[in-house]
Amino acid sequence: METLRWSGTTLTLLDQRLLPTEVVYRVYDSVEGVHDAIRDMVVRGAPAIGVAAAYGMVLAARGLISDPNCFFTTLAEKARQLKQARPTAVNLSWAVDRMLKLACAYERKILDEGDSLSSLLSGLEQEAIRIHKEDRDTNRAIGENILTLLKPGDGVLTHCNAGVLATTAYGTATAALYLALERDIPLNIYVDETRPRQQGSRLTAFELQKAGADITLICDNMAAMVMSQGKIQACITGCDRVAANGDTANKIGTLNVAILARHF
């Protein structure tokens, strides 16, 4: 299942607000549209938001190329507005700033060497494609590392959504589950519903079932029971923030899972 797709002129996003009852893709051809898609949670998950924003900057540049006199000042303003779509999403500001930094480097080349805005547009598109590829490669590497901690037949509990729908491929924490599927490694996956937004039941269970995984959806307060019965050998959760000392923060309910995992 694709979270997003770049055609060269438009960005297509899976509307995650409608999952799991409807699978609808929406097409965007302007940075304003991408801004609204991020703000309204058509696209969600930090990695996916970052990649979408990178392509949004390409669309912004393409829309300004006919006005070279105001191109760079207006592009900087578009970047500022795009970052406001979800101020708490670190990948959003990171990707926009990376694209803007490249544009500034091209500005100097245009002034000093006479390069054209069309070369800048091509450079921005290639940078967005690199950001997209880096996300896929990083997610796979995360999965490879986590997979070394799992054994065939293990029971794995997930909390929230750190899968394909939050990224552009594999997912982050749940990437190992997709690699296990690729390699025919059997795992018994228990998916916490993850109240109050139900990311587990609406998203994680949906995407893993679509991929052919063996899943059991449970309500959050069943975690203690299934752990006490020896059905869980590993817990995988998302991670919204990592502090410099290694502490992590994630969705409500993650603390419960951590305490139960330590106990059982």
C-alpha positions in Angstrom: 0.0 0.0 0.0 1.4 3.4 -1.0 1.1 6.3 1.3 2.2 8.8 -1.4 3.2 8.9 -5.0 5.1 11.5 -7.1 4.3 11.7 -10.8 6.7 14.5 -11.7 4.0 17.1 -11.8 1.6 16.1 -9.0 1.7 14.5 -5.6 -0.9 11.8 -4.8 -1.7 11.1 -1.1 -3.7 8.3 0.5 -6.4 10.0 2.6 -5.9 8.4 5.9 -8.8 10.1 7.5 -11.1 7.7 5.7 -9.3 4.5 6.7 -10.2 1.7 7.2 -13.6 1.9 5.6 -12.5 3.7 2.4 -9.3 3.8 0.4 -9.2 7.1 -1.4 -6.2 8.8 -3.1 -6.2 12.6 -3.6 -4.0 14.4 -6.1 -2.3 17.8 -5.4 -0.7 20.1 -7.8 0.1 23.1 -5.5 2.0 23.8 -2.3 -1.2 25.2 -0.8 -2.9 21.8 -1.4 -0.1 20.0 0.3 -0.2 22.4 3.2 -3.9 21.7 3.7 -3.3 17.9 3.4 -0.7 18.0 6.1 -2.8 20.3 8.3 -6.0 18.2 7.9 -4.2 14.9 8.5 -4.8 13.5 5.0 -1.2 12.5 5.4 0.2 11.6 8.9 3.3 10.2 10.4 6.5 12.3 10.6 8.4 10.5 7.8 5.5 10.7 5.4 4.9 14.3 6.3 8.5 15.2 5.6 8.5 13.5 2.2 5.2 15.2 1.3 6.6 18.5 2.3 9.7 18.1 0.1 7.5 17.5 -2.9 5.3 20.4 -1.8 8.4 22.6 -2.1 8.9 21.4 -5.7 5.3 22.3 -6.5 5.9 25.7 -4.8 8.9 26.4 -7.0 7.1 25.2 -10.1 4.3 27.7 -9.4 6.8 30.6 -9.1 9.1 30.0 -12.0 7.2 32.4 -14.2 8.1 35.3 -11.9 11.9 35.2 -11.5 12.2 38.6 -9.9 10.3 37.5 -6.8 11.1 33.8 -7.0 13.4 33.4 -3.9 11.6 35.8 -1.5 8.2 34.2 -2.4 9.6 30.7 -2.1 10.9 31.5 1.4 7.5 32.7 2.3 5.8 29.5 0.9 8.3 27.5 3.0 7.4 29.4 6.1 3.7 28.8 5.5 4.2 25.1 4.8 6.0 24.6 8.1 3.0 26.0 9.9 0.8 23.2 8.6 2.0 21.0 11.5 4.4 22.9 13.8 5.1 19.9 16.0 6.2 17.6 13.1 10.0 17.7 13.2 10.4 16.0 9.8 8.2 18.8 8.2 10.5 21.6 9.2 13.6 19.5 8.5 12.6 18.6 5.0 11.4 22.2 4.1 14.6 23.7 5.5 16.7 21.2 3.5 14.9 22.1 0.3 15.2 25.8 1.0 18.9 25.5 1.7 19.4 23.9 -1.7 17.4 26.7 -3.3 19.6 29.3 -1.7 22.7 27.5 -3.0 21.2 27.7 -6.5 20.4 31.4 -6.0 24.1 32.1 -5.7 24.9 29.9 -8.7 22.3 31.8 -10.7 23.7 35.2 -9.7 27.4 34.2 -10.1 27.3 31.7 -13.0 24.1 32.6 -14.9 22.3 29.3 -14.2 18.6 29.2 -14.9 15.6 28.7 -12.7 14.8 25.5 -14.7 18.0 24.0 -13.4 17.0 24.9 -9.9 13.6 23.3 -10.4 15.3 20.1 -11.6 17.6 20.2 -8.6 14.8 20.6 -6.1 12.9 17.7 -7.6 16.0 15.4 -7.4 16.5 16.5 -3.8 12.9 15.6 -2.9 13.3 12.2 -4.6 16.5 11.7 -2.5 14.6 12.5 0.7 11.9 9.9 -0.4 14.6 7.2 -1.1 16.4 8.0 2.2 13.1 7.4 4.1 12.6 4.0 2.4 16.3 3.0 3.1 16.2 4.1 6.7 13.0 2.3 7.4 14.3 -0.9 6.0 17.5 -0.6 8.1 15.4 -0.1 11.2 13.5 -3.2 10.4 16.6 -5.3 9.8 17.9 -4.3 13.3 14.6 -5.1 15.1 14.3 -8.4 13.2 17.5 -9.6 14.9 15.6 -9.4 18.2 12.7 -11.6 17.1 12.4 -15.4 16.7 10.1 -17.4 14.5 6.8 -17.9 16.3 7.2 -15.0 18.6 4.2 -13.0 19.8 4.6 -9.3 19.1 2.4 -6.5 20.6 2.1 -3.2 18.7 0.9 0.1 20.1 -0.2 3.0 17.9 0.9 3.2 14.3 4.6 3.1 13.2 4.0 1.2 10.0 3.7 1.8 6.3 1.0 4.4 6.7 3.3 6.7 8.8 6.1 6.5 6.2 6.7 5.9 2.5 7.7 2.2 2.9 7.9 -0.5 5.6 7.3 1.8 8.5 9.7 2.5 11.3 9.2 0.3 14.4 6.9 -2.1 12.5 9.3 -2.5 9.6 10.5 -5.7 11.0 7.0 -7.2 10.7 7.1 -6.5 7.0 10.5 -8.0 6.5 9.3 -11.1 8.4 6.5 -11.4 5.9 8.9 -11.1 3.0 11.0 -13.9 4.5 8.2 -16.2 5.6 9.2 -15.8 9.2 6.0 -16.6 11.2 5.0 -14.1 13.9 1.8 -13.8 16.0 1.0 -10.1 16.0 -1.3 -8.5 18.6 -2.5 -5.0 17.8 -3.5 -2.6 20.6 -6.5 -0.6 19.4 -4.7 2.5 20.9 -7.3 4.8 22.3 -8.5 7.6 22.0 -7.7 8.0 18.2 -7.7 4.3 17.5 -4.5 4.3 15.4 -4.0 0.6 16.2 -7.4 -0.6 15.1 -7.9 1.9 12.2 -4.4 1.9 10.8 -2.0 -0.7 12.1 -4.5 -3.6 12.0 -5.7 -2.4 8.6 -2.3 -2.2 6.9 -0.9 -5.4 8.4 -4.0 -7.4 7.4 -3.7 -6.0 3.9 -0.1 -7.2 3.8 -1.2 -10.7 4.9 0.1 -10.7 8.5 -1.4 -12.9 11.2 -3.0 -10.3 13.5 -5.2 -10.3 16.5 -6.8 -6.9 17.4 -7.2 -6.4 21.1 -8.5 -3.6 23.3 -5.8 -1.7 25.2 -6.7 -3.2 28.6 -6.2 -6.7 27.3 -2.5 -6.3 27.1 -1.9 -7.5 30.6 -3.9 -10.6 30.1 -2.2 -11.7 26.9 1.3 -11.0 28.4 0.4 -13.0 31.5 -0.5 -16.0 29.3 2.9 -15.9 27.7 1.6 -14.9 24.3 3.9 -11.8 23.9 7.7 -12.0 23.6 8.2 -8.5 22.3 6.5 -5.1 22.2 6.8 -2.6 19.4 5.6 1.0 19.7 6.1 4.2 17.8 8.2 7.0 19.2 7.1 10.7 18.8 10.2 12.1 20.5 13.6 10.9 21.6 15.4 13.1 24.2 19.2 13.6 24.2 19.5 11.2 27.2 17.7 8.4 25.4 14.3 8.9 27.0 11.3 8.5 24.7 7.8 9.9 24.5 4.9 8.3 22.6 1.1 8.0 22.5 -1.0 7.6 25.6 -0.9 4.0 26.7 2.7 3.4 25.9 3.7 3.7 29.6 1.2 0.9 30.4 2.8 -1.4 27.8 6.3 -0.6 29.1 5.3 -1.4 32.7 3.6 -4.6 31.8 6.5 -5.7 29.6 8.9 -5.2 32.5 6.6 -7.1 34.8 5.9 -10.1 32.6 
